[in-house]
Amino acid sequence: MSAPWKDVMLEDVVQGPLAARIYHGEGDDKAPPLVLYLHGGAFLDTAAAINRPVAASLAAAGAIVIAADYSSPSQNVFPQVLECAFGLLSCLQSRRAQIGGKKSLLFVAGEEAGGNLAAGVALKARDQMPGALDGQILISPLLDPFMGTKSFGRAEESGMRERWTEGWNRYLGFLGGVCHPYAAPRYCSRLSGLAPALLLTAEDDPLRDESMEYGSLLKKAGVSVHQQVLPAGTGWPTIYGGQSNDKPIWQEQICQSFKGFVQEMRVPPVCKFRL
């Protein structure tokens, strides 16, 4: 699955000009969804202009997806990386009508380490930019710095245990970072008021349990959550560079799930009148 793209420089970001690849979905939607996409890579990936299949999958659903280089200026270290990602969201918010349309929905999305950042950005948007973010798409987010869930036992067979350990150490830098809700949203004590969430994972994914647990916490806090666990055999771990003997067939599922999420959000709520 692919989508047309172009490389640009985003000049009006607080942290300074940032390189970005913008994927344009097909269709005649006058107000296509805008998605800030935050790539995975275990907090270690600093590559900029490369193909991002998850971003292309979201664009195939009709969205305009902005995959910006948040890693180079921040070196994937908290809090700089979170500030950079939030600065990008603020930039898109201010240019919403210019990039998409006045009525374009604004989303933040990411897989694995990018899913952690997306969740952190959603928290900060609630606190500092209320009402601006319409939804968050978390694709097997890497949320538990203690790496203690049952499904995480599969990390060794996917070849990710050592990489994730190194990545968490780089991202947090110091133990105090674990306590910050933006750094480890899984342990945030105040989740109410967040934008609706779409959480996707798979049965054979080492990050399945922390994804599902976070979805349950969001629901308990009154957040609208759409969760989906794909069956094993879709090659899901390859989303973030993990090993799998199965052919990757997850792109179409991401596309369809996001398309359904957007369509449901566009349906106006039913007003109930008491006669």
VOROVEX-404066 format. One line per 4 residues: their letters; for each residue x, y, z of C-alpha. Coordinates in steps of 0.001 Angstrom, whole numbers, always signed. Each point is the difference from the previous one (the first is absolute). Layout:
! residues N
a) X,Y,Z ~ ... $
//
This chain:
! residues 275
msap) +0,+0,+0 ~ +1368,+3392,-980 ~ -1142,+3617,-155 ~ +1296,+3075,-1848 $
wkdv) +2372,+2076,+2093 ~ +2232,+3045,-109 ~ +2826,+1239,+2206 ~ -376,+3477,+1523 $
mled) +1415,+2207,+2742 ~ -2339,+1110,+2754 ~ +1255,+3489,+763 ~ -2399,+1108,+2728 $
vvqg) +803,-2556,+2701 ~ +1111,+1394,+3366 ~ +3107,-2183,+9 ~ +1057,+1324,-3414 $
plaa) -406,-1252,-3599 ~ -611,-3754,-160 ~ +103,-2343,-2971 ~ -3227,-1874,-678 $
riyh) -1430,-2435,-2499 ~ -3664,+639,-781 ~ -2098,-2896,-1284 ~ -3116,+991,-1914 $
gegd) -2907,-2407,-14 ~ -2169,-339,-3060 ~ -3605,+1132,-133 ~ -2118,+3100,-410 $
dkap) -456,+804,+3686 ~ +29,+3798,+324 ~ +1016,-308,+3640 ~ +2250,-3084,+230 $
plvl) +1192,-1105,+3442 ~ +3421,+1345,+1010 ~ +2282,-2430,+1773 ~ +3224,+835,+1795 $
ylhg) +1865,-3294,-294 ~ +2778,-827,+2486 ~ +2132,-2903,-1152 ~ +1133,-2918,+2131 $
gafl) +3522,-1328,+366 ~ +407,-699,+3724 ~ +1040,+3638,+673 ~ +3159,-794,-1970 $
dtaa) -1007,+687,-3613 ~ +1194,+3414,-1183 ~ -498,-538,-3736 ~ -1972,+2790,-1668 $
ainr) -1088,-315,-3641 ~ -722,-3707,-334 ~ -3149,-1898,-881 ~ -2422,-391,+2882 $
pvaa) -2513,-2757,-823 ~ -2242,+820,+2975 ~ -260,+3609,-1169 ~ -802,-1230,-3518 $
slaa) -2717,-2274,+1411 ~ -1671,+2922,+1774 ~ +237,+2103,-3160 ~ -1622,-2795,-2004 $
agai) -3070,+548,+2188 ~ -292,+3494,-1482 ~ +2050,+1998,+2500 ~ +2804,+2499,-404 $
viaa) +2787,-1431,+2127 ~ +2935,+2108,+1172 ~ +2981,-2148,+950 ~ +2453,+2519,+1444 $
dyss) +3577,-421,+1170 ~ -418,+404,+3739 ~ +3036,-2147,+845 ~ +2921,+2025,-1381 $
psqn) -541,+3157,+2069 ~ -993,-1881,+3152 ~ +2226,-3086,-226 ~ -3020,-1960,+1280 $
vfpq) +584,+1152,+3586 ~ -2833,+1013,+2330 ~ -1213,+2722,+429 ~ +1542,+1533,-3140 $
vlec) -1573,-2552,-2312 ~ -3457,+494,+1519 ~ +344,+3775,-324 ~ +1007,-373,-3634 $
afgl) -2960,-2279,-779 ~ -2397,+2368,+1766 ~ +1475,+2926,-1914 ~ -805,-1846,-3213 $
lscl) -3589,-540,+1107 ~ -333,+3705,+816 ~ +1344,+821,-3456 ~ -2580,-2236,-1691 $
qsrr) -2772,+1430,+2143 ~ +841,+3533,-1099 ~ +240,-1073,-3655 ~ -2957,-2399,+14 $
aqig) -2029,+1905,-2609 ~ +3054,+566,-2205 ~ +1165,-3625,-62 ~ -3408,-1691,+5 $
gkks) -3199,+1941,+563 ~ -1730,+2013,+2694 ~ -1994,-3063,+1017 ~ +2894,-2493,-184 $
llfv) +280,-2239,+3049 ~ +3422,+88,+1679 ~ +1618,-3214,+1248 ~ +3290,-1073,+1497 $
agee) +1173,-3526,-810 ~ +2967,-2244,+581 ~ +1156,-3567,+349 ~ +2208,-1489,+2715 $
aggn) +2252,+2808,+1357 ~ -1944,+2441,-2167 ~ -3170,-1289,+1657 ~ +1409,+976,+3388 $
laag) +729,+3486,-1327 ~ -3460,+253,-1559 ~ -1584,-871,+3349 ~ +2203,+2569,+1743 $
valk) -863,+2665,-2579 ~ -3710,-758,+496 ~ +423,+573,+3741 ~ +1805,+3289,-521 $
ardq) -2561,+1107,-2602 ~ -2773,-588,+2541 ~ +1861,+2145,+2535 ~ +1286,+2808,-2220 $
mpga) -2077,-57,-3186 ~ -3443,-1258,+1106 ~ -2388,-895,-2783 ~ +2615,+211,-2770 $
ldgq) +707,-3736,-325 ~ -2793,-2160,-1390 ~ +1532,-3429,+521 ~ +3070,-2123,+710 $
ilis) +1022,-3139,-1898 ~ +2242,-2251,+2088 ~ +1394,-2993,-1874 ~ +1622,-2423,+2454 $
plld) +1309,+2897,+2103 ~ +3124,-599,+2066 ~ -1371,+1133,+3359 ~ +1567,-2041,+2811 $
pfmg) +3608,+960,+871 ~ +96,-2874,+2481 ~ -702,-2495,-2817 ~ -1814,-2324,+2379 $
tksf) -3141,-1137,-1828 ~ -683,-3634,-824 ~ -8,+551,-3771 ~ +3392,+1704,+255 $
grae) +1440,-3493,+362 ~ -169,-178,-3798 ~ +2444,+2886,-327 ~ +2929,-2385,-231 $
esgm) -1414,-1955,-2937 ~ -798,+3220,-1836 ~ +3553,+1209,+554 ~ -1111,+3142,+1838 $
rerw) +774,-532,+3705 ~ +3527,+1413,-69 ~ -982,+2801,-2380 ~ -2938,+1092,+2153 $
tegw) +2153,-58,+3139 ~ +2569,+2214,-1685 ~ -2724,+2248,-1360 ~ -1713,+581,+3339 $
nryl) +3364,+834,+1581 ~ +657,+2536,-2721 ~ -3472,+1528,+107 ~ -292,+417,+3762 $
gflg) +3652,+657,+760 ~ -727,+90,+3721 ~ -2379,-1967,+2193 ~ -2029,+3081,+897 $
gvch) -1311,+121,-3556 ~ -2079,-3106,+665 ~ -2096,+2003,+2440 ~ -937,+2658,-2522 $
pyaa) -3426,-747,-1522 ~ +1036,+1277,-3438 ~ +3018,-2342,-45 ~ -1844,-3159,+1050 $
pryc) -3746,+534,-640 ~ -704,-3533,+1234 ~ +639,+1259,+3534 ~ -1812,+3311,-307 $
srls) -2564,+392,+2801 ~ -2236,+2470,-1874 ~ -1226,-1216,-3363 ~ -3429,+1624,-133 $
glap) -722,+2550,-2693 ~ +2291,-1526,-2611 ~ -844,-136,-3698 ~ -1669,-3219,-1235 $
alll) +2467,-2810,-605 ~ +423,-2736,-2581 ~ +2278,-2760,+1346 ~ +1240,-2760,-2282 $
taed) +2151,-2989,+899 ~ +233,-3731,-745 ~ -122,-3280,+1903 ~ +3631,-800,-804 $
dplr) +1332,+3460,+866 ~ +2235,+364,+3091 ~ -1613,+3421,+569 ~ -3548,-1402,-5 $
desm) -580,+34,+3746 ~ +1190,+3553,+653 ~ -2103,+1192,-2948 ~ -3111,-1722,+1351 $
eygs) +640,+1150,+3571 ~ +297,+3607,-1123 ~ -3245,-298,-1917 ~ -1727,-1303,+3136 $
llkk) +1381,+2883,+2061 ~ -1248,+2514,-2567 ~ -3470,-1560,+45 ~ -126,+146,+3811 $
agvs) +857,+3701,-255 ~ -2960,+559,-2317 ~ +1980,+307,-3238 ~ -1563,-1367,-3185 $
vhqq) +2155,-2966,-1046 ~ -62,-2247,-3058 ~ +2188,-3066,+535 ~ +873,-2744,-2422 $
vlpa) +2263,-3012,+440 ~ +951,-1603,-3293 ~ +478,-3764,-93 ~ +3487,-1445,-96 $
gtgw) +1559,-534,-3411 ~ -154,+3493,-1501 ~ +3701,+677,+423 ~ -920,+2737,+2465 $
ptiy) +3414,+319,+1761 ~ +1526,+1150,-3301 ~ -1864,+3304,+494 ~ +2778,+1133,+2336 $
ggqs) +2860,-2064,-1399 ~ -614,-3198,+1941 ~ +535,-3476,-1405 ~ -2854,-2132,-1304 $
ndkp) -258,-3081,-2182 ~ -3377,+1151,-1298 ~ -549,+2134,-3079 ~ -878,+3567,+1075 $
iwqe) -3646,+599,-911 ~ -845,+2593,+2645 ~ -42,+3141,-2146 ~ -3512,-544,-1336 $
qicq) -1288,-600,+3521 ~ +1474,+3287,+1255 ~ -1542,+1792,-2968 ~ -3473,-1453,+564 $
sfkg) +52,+458,+3772 ~ +988,+3649,-290 ~ -2572,+620,-2726 ~ -2735,-1413,+2238 $
fvqe) +1235,+2061,+2955 ~ -206,+3224,-2024 ~ -3425,-825,-1417 ~ -1399,-672,+3453 $
mrvp) +1398,+3277,+1325 ~ -1664,+1902,-2825 ~ -3453,-1337,+860 ~ -1738,+2693,+2074 $
pvck) -1178,-1159,+3427 ~ -3669,-903,+302 ~ -1922,+2578,+2000 ~ -2475,-1454,+2423 $
frl) -2968,+2117,+1023 ~ -2287,-875,+2872 ~ -3636,+618,-963 $
//
